Amino acid sequence: MRSVVKVSSKGQIVLPAAVRRKAGIDRGDLLTAHAVGGKVVLEPLKNRGTADWQRILRDTAGIWPDVDLDYVYRLRRAVQERLEERP
């Protein structure tokens, strides 16, 4: 399904209702946004499994080259601990 959307001066877009329904996106849901090649991919954040979060951590490795590595390691460790707490 393809739809044309317009980017506002604030960088906002409106997802058409048919696209939201097909993707299972509801009001107030959080989405992840990432660039893949020259495309922007939006994915609903709800109901993520451990494998999805591990993929996100792997895919984002090294994207903050100027950030203190100790901070990044602490952040990742905290995320991993939260994942291990999930049923």
N, C-alpha and C positions, 0 to 999 in steps of 0.2 A: 504494500500500500504506500503510495506517495502522495504527499500534500505539499503545497507551497505555503511557506510561512514568511512573514516579514520580520526583520530584526529592528527593534525600536532604537531610538537614540541612546537608551540606557542598556542596550544589549539584550533586551527581553524578547522572548517569542511566545506565541500562544499556540499550544498544541491543539489541533482540531479534535473535536469530540470523538470522531470515529477512530482516530489514532490512539487517543487515550483509552477508549474502550478495548480496542484490540490488544493494547499493551498492558491492560489491567491497572491503569494509573488513575487514582482518585484524588480529589481535592486534598491538599495538605501533604501528599506523599513526597518523599525525598527521591531525587534522581541522582545518579552519578553521571558526570559528563566527561568524556575523554576524546581526544583526537586520535583517529586511526588513519594514518596516511593523510589525505586531504579531506577526510570526513569527520563529522562530529557524531558521536554515538551517545545517546541518552538511555540509561537503564534504570528501572525502578529499583530502589534500594531495599524495599521490604522483602521479607522472606528469603534473605540470603543464607545460603548454607556455608559451612566452613570452607569448602573448596573454593567458593566464589571469593570469600574474603582473602584466602591465601593467594589466589590469582591476582587480586587487586594489590596486595602487598608486593608480590613479585613484579607486577607490571609497573609499579611506581618506584621501584628501587632506583636510587640515583637521580631522581628528578629534581632534588634540591641540593645542587652541588655546593652551595655556599652556607648551608645549615650545618651546625655543629653535629658531627656524626654521633656523639654520645646521646644527644637529644633524640636523634632518629632511632637509635637502638632502643632507648627507653620507651619511646612511643610504640615501636613494633612489639616490644616485649609486653607492654600493657595490652595491646590489641590481642596478642596471642593468648594471654592469660584470660581475657574476656571470652575468647573463642572456646577455650577449654572448659569454661564454666557453663557453657550452653548445653542443653540436653541433646 
